[in-house]
Amino acid sequence: MKKIYFIVLCFSVLSAPCFAQDRIIKITNDTIMCQVKEVGDDEVKYTQKDFRGDLIFGIDKNKVSRIIFSDGKELTFKDSMYDPAKYEKQHKNALKVGFLSPLFGATSFTFEHSLRPGDSWEVTLGIIGLGSDITNNSPSGAYLKLGYKFIRSPDFYLKGMQYSHILKGSYIRPEISFASYNLKPHLMYDYIGNPILGSNGPTEKNTSFALMLNFGKQVVLRDKFLIDWFVGVGYGFGQSYQDESFHFAYIGGDSGSPFAITSGLRIGILF
């Protein structure tokens, strides 16, 4: 009797691995009880004990959260679209300059940094007075813009899909703008057009800020250069000596209406 018991015990121990099962946990938290046979670049292949052994099933890795193996070890997965490892060889920083900004009285410089696939932040410094004096008021000062960029993802996914570049694509960018500058009008006129202050008008101090929502698209060329263009709308507020509506960082936000608009074309390099 002891001999029979010993044989049964040995058979149970030896056969246990044949019935040991792995668990595939899907992103929906559903569990597949199986034996994992292969973890490929795009697919996990497995067999199930309720089906014959030569029948192999497959599941897209983007649908898998993790695998818990029969020995207790775990393997986790990330969606290929948002897996940082897919983009580790790409440049994640950009330095941009407003291509046409000097023509409008202020030269702008922008730094952008990617936080993760689909998300980045930007900061823009505009030097007012470094450019054409289109208002003939000798402007001097600066503006600052802080924005967070949401880069659009596809409407549908294919197996293994990812961004062609981590900073490339259409985007929405909420933004806060601050501007502080001085104006020194060269001439002031009376109601019939005669100058009343000669060439030395009083210095005006203007300050303003705006909440903007920008819509744009950024193109990356060979992971070295980029072109970024955008338009934006929002609300502008501030203090203006002569109720100015042109604030270099945006247009609008005067006493008549807080409505403000902005636009830009930037070129830059990646590093």
C-alpha positions as CSV (number, residue, x, y, z in Angstrom):
1,M,0.0,0.0,0.0
2,K,2.8,2.4,0.8
3,K,4.5,1.5,-2.5
4,I,1.3,2.4,-4.4
5,Y,1.0,5.7,-2.5
6,F,4.6,6.6,-3.2
7,I,4.1,5.9,-7.0
8,V,1.0,8.1,-7.1
9,L,2.8,10.9,-5.2
10,C,5.7,10.8,-7.6
11,F,3.4,10.8,-10.6
12,S,1.6,13.9,-9.3
13,V,4.8,15.8,-8.7
14,L,6.2,15.0,-12.2
15,S,3.0,15.8,-14.0
16,A,2.3,19.1,-12.1
17,P,4.3,21.2,-14.6
18,C,2.2,19.9,-17.4
19,F,-0.9,21.4,-15.9
20,A,0.7,24.5,-14.5
21,Q,-0.9,27.5,-16.1
22,D,0.1,31.1,-16.9
23,R,-2.3,34.0,-16.7
24,I,-2.6,36.7,-19.4
25,I,-4.2,39.8,-17.8
26,K,-5.8,41.9,-20.6
27,I,-6.2,45.7,-20.3
28,T,-9.9,45.1,-19.7
29,N,-8.8,43.1,-16.6
30,D,-10.1,39.9,-18.2
31,T,-7.9,36.8,-17.5
32,I,-6.9,34.1,-20.0
33,M,-5.7,30.9,-18.3
34,C,-3.1,29.3,-20.6
35,Q,0.4,28.3,-21.3
36,V,2.4,31.1,-22.9
37,K,4.5,29.8,-25.8
38,E,6.0,32.9,-27.3
39,V,6.2,36.7,-26.6
40,G,6.9,38.4,-30.0
41,D,7.3,42.0,-31.0
42,D,3.5,42.4,-31.7
43,E,1.8,39.3,-30.3
44,V,1.7,36.9,-27.4
45,K,1.1,33.2,-28.5
46,Y,-0.4,30.6,-26.1
47,T,-2.2,27.3,-25.8
48,Q,-5.1,26.3,-23.6
49,K,-5.7,22.9,-22.0
50,D,-9.3,22.7,-23.3
51,F,-8.0,22.5,-26.8
52,R,-5.6,20.2,-28.5
53,G,-1.9,21.0,-27.9
54,D,-1.0,21.9,-31.5
55,L,-3.6,24.7,-31.6
56,I,-1.9,28.0,-30.8
57,F,-3.8,31.2,-30.1
58,G,-2.5,34.8,-30.4
59,I,-3.3,38.1,-28.8
60,D,-2.1,41.6,-29.7
61,K,0.4,42.9,-27.1
62,N,-1.4,46.2,-27.0
63,K,-4.4,44.4,-25.5
64,V,-2.3,42.8,-22.7
65,S,-1.6,44.5,-19.4
66,R,0.7,41.8,-18.0
67,I,1.5,38.1,-17.8
68,I,1.7,36.2,-14.6
69,F,3.7,33.0,-15.2
70,S,3.1,29.8,-13.3
71,D,6.4,30.3,-11.3
72,G,5.1,33.7,-10.0
73,K,7.2,35.9,-12.3
74,E,5.5,38.8,-14.0
75,L,5.9,40.5,-17.4
76,T,4.3,43.9,-17.9
77,F,3.4,45.6,-21.2
78,K,2.8,49.1,-22.6
79,D,0.9,50.2,-25.6
80,S,3.3,50.5,-28.5
81,M,1.8,53.9,-29.3
82,Y,2.8,55.3,-25.9
83,D,5.8,53.2,-24.9
84,P,8.7,55.6,-24.3
85,A,11.2,52.9,-25.2
86,K,9.9,53.1,-28.8
87,Y,11.2,56.7,-29.0
88,E,14.4,56.6,-26.9
89,K,16.6,57.3,-29.9
90,Q,14.6,60.4,-31.0
91,H,15.5,63.9,-29.9
92,K,13.0,65.1,-27.3
93,N,14.0,68.9,-27.1
94,A,13.5,71.6,-29.6
95,L,14.6,75.3,-29.8
96,K,12.4,77.4,-32.1
97,V,12.4,81.0,-33.3
98,G,9.4,82.9,-34.6
99,F,10.1,83.1,-38.3
100,L,8.1,86.3,-39.0
101,S,8.0,87.7,-35.5
102,P,10.7,90.4,-36.1
103,L,8.4,91.9,-38.7
104,F,5.9,92.6,-36.0
105,G,8.1,94.3,-33.4
106,A,9.2,91.4,-31.2
107,T,11.5,88.4,-31.8
108,S,10.4,85.2,-30.1
109,F,12.3,82.1,-28.9
110,T,10.6,78.9,-27.8
111,F,11.9,75.9,-25.9
112,E,9.9,72.6,-26.1
113,H,10.5,69.4,-24.1
114,S,8.6,66.1,-24.6
115,L,7.4,64.6,-21.3
116,R,6.0,61.4,-22.8
117,P,4.5,60.3,-26.1
118,G,1.7,62.7,-26.9
119,D,2.5,65.3,-24.2
120,S,5.1,68.2,-24.1
121,W,5.4,71.6,-22.6
122,E,6.6,74.9,-24.1
123,V,8.0,78.2,-22.9
124,T,8.3,81.2,-25.2
125,L,10.2,84.4,-24.5
126,G,9.5,87.4,-26.8
127,I,11.9,90.4,-26.8
128,I,9.8,93.4,-27.6
129,G,11.7,96.0,-29.6
130,L,14.0,93.5,-31.2
131,G,12.5,93.9,-34.7
132,S,10.7,96.4,-36.9
133,D,9.0,99.3,-35.2
134,I,5.7,98.9,-37.0
135,T,3.9,101.2,-34.6
136,N,6.6,104.0,-34.6
137,N,6.4,104.0,-30.8
138,S,9.9,102.7,-29.9
139,P,8.5,99.7,-27.9
140,S,10.7,97.9,-25.4
141,G,9.9,95.1,-23.0
142,A,9.2,91.4,-23.1
143,Y,6.4,88.8,-23.1
144,L,6.3,85.2,-21.8
145,K,4.1,82.3,-22.8
146,L,3.7,79.0,-21.0
147,G,1.9,76.2,-22.7
148,Y,1.1,72.5,-22.5
149,K,0.8,70.6,-25.7
150,F,-1.5,67.6,-26.4
151,I,-0.4,66.0,-29.6
152,R,-3.2,64.3,-31.4
153,S,-3.3,60.5,-31.5
154,P,-4.9,58.6,-34.4
155,D,-8.6,58.0,-34.6
156,F,-7.9,54.2,-34.9
157,Y,-4.9,52.0,-34.3
158,L,-3.2,49.3,-36.3
159,K,-1.0,46.6,-34.8
160,G,2.4,48.1,-33.8
161,M,1.4,51.7,-34.6
162,Q,3.4,54.5,-33.1
163,Y,4.1,58.2,-33.6
164,S,6.5,58.8,-36.5
165,H,8.2,61.3,-34.2
166,I,7.5,62.1,-30.5
167,L,7.2,65.8,-31.3
168,K,5.4,65.5,-34.6
169,G,1.7,66.0,-35.4
170,S,-1.4,68.1,-35.0
171,Y,-1.9,69.5,-31.5
172,I,-4.0,71.5,-29.0
173,R,-2.0,73.8,-26.7
174,P,-3.6,75.7,-23.8
175,E,-1.4,78.7,-23.0
176,I,-1.0,81.6,-20.6
177,S,0.6,84.8,-21.9
178,F,2.1,87.7,-20.0
179,A,3.4,90.9,-21.6
180,S,5.0,94.0,-20.1
181,Y,6.4,96.8,-22.3
182,N,6.9,100.5,-22.7
183,L,5.9,102.7,-25.6
184,K,7.3,106.2,-26.4
185,P,5.2,107.8,-29.1
186,H,7.3,110.1,-31.4
187,L,4.4,112.3,-32.3
188,M,0.9,113.1,-30.9
189,Y,-1.7,115.0,-32.9
190,D,-4.7,117.1,-32.1
191,Y,-8.1,116.4,-33.6
192,I,-7.3,118.2,-36.8
193,G,-4.0,116.4,-37.3
194,N,-1.5,118.9,-35.9
195,P,1.4,117.6,-33.8
196,I,1.1,118.8,-30.2
197,L,4.1,117.2,-28.4
198,G,6.8,117.3,-31.0
199,S,9.1,114.3,-31.2
200,N,9.1,113.4,-27.5
201,G,5.7,112.0,-26.3
202,P,5.3,110.6,-22.8
203,T,6.4,107.1,-22.1
204,E,3.5,104.6,-21.7
205,K,3.6,101.5,-19.6
206,N,1.4,98.6,-20.7
207,T,0.9,95.2,-19.0
208,S,-1.4,92.5,-20.1
209,F,-2.1,88.7,-19.9
210,A,-4.2,86.3,-21.8
211,L,-5.6,82.8,-21.6
212,M,-5.3,81.2,-25.1
213,L,-6.3,77.9,-26.8
214,N,-4.0,77.2,-29.7
215,F,-4.5,74.8,-32.6
216,G,-1.5,73.9,-34.7
217,K,0.7,71.3,-36.4
218,Q,4.3,70.5,-36.1
219,V,6.4,68.8,-38.8
220,V,9.7,67.2,-38.0
221,L,12.4,66.7,-40.7
222,R,15.0,63.9,-40.2
223,D,14.9,64.3,-36.5
224,K,16.9,67.5,-36.9
225,F,14.7,70.4,-38.0
226,L,11.0,71.3,-37.5
227,I,8.4,73.7,-38.7
228,D,5.5,74.7,-36.4
229,W,2.5,76.8,-37.3
230,F,-0.6,77.6,-35.2
231,V,-3.5,79.9,-34.6
232,G,-5.2,80.6,-31.3
233,V,-8.2,82.3,-29.6
234,G,-8.9,83.3,-26.1
235,Y,-9.4,86.0,-23.5
236,G,-7.1,89.0,-23.0
237,F,-6.9,91.4,-20.0
238,G,-4.6,94.1,-18.8
239,Q,-3.8,97.7,-18.3
240,S,-3.1,99.9,-21.4
241,Y,-2.4,103.6,-21.3
242,Q,-4.2,104.3,-24.6
243,D,-6.3,101.2,-24.7
244,E,-3.9,99.4,-27.0
245,S,-5.1,96.1,-28.6
246,F,-1.8,95.1,-30.1
247,H,0.2,93.4,-27.3
248,F,2.9,91.7,-29.4
249,A,2.1,88.3,-27.8
250,Y,-1.5,88.5,-29.1
251,I,-4.0,91.0,-30.5
252,G,-7.2,92.0,-28.6
253,G,-8.2,92.2,-25.0
254,D,-9.0,95.9,-25.0
255,S,-11.8,97.8,-23.3
256,G,-14.2,97.0,-26.1
257,S,-13.9,93.2,-25.7
258,P,-11.7,90.6,-24.0
259,F,-11.6,88.5,-27.2
260,A,-8.0,87.9,-28.3
261,I,-6.3,86.1,-31.2
262,T,-2.8,84.9,-32.0
263,S,-0.9,83.0,-34.7
264,G,2.7,82.1,-35.5
265,L,5.1,80.3,-37.7
266,R,8.2,78.9,-36.1
267,I,11.3,77.0,-37.3
268,G,13.7,75.2,-35.1
269,I,16.2,72.5,-34.4
270,L,16.0,69.4,-32.3
271,F,18.6,68.2,-29.7
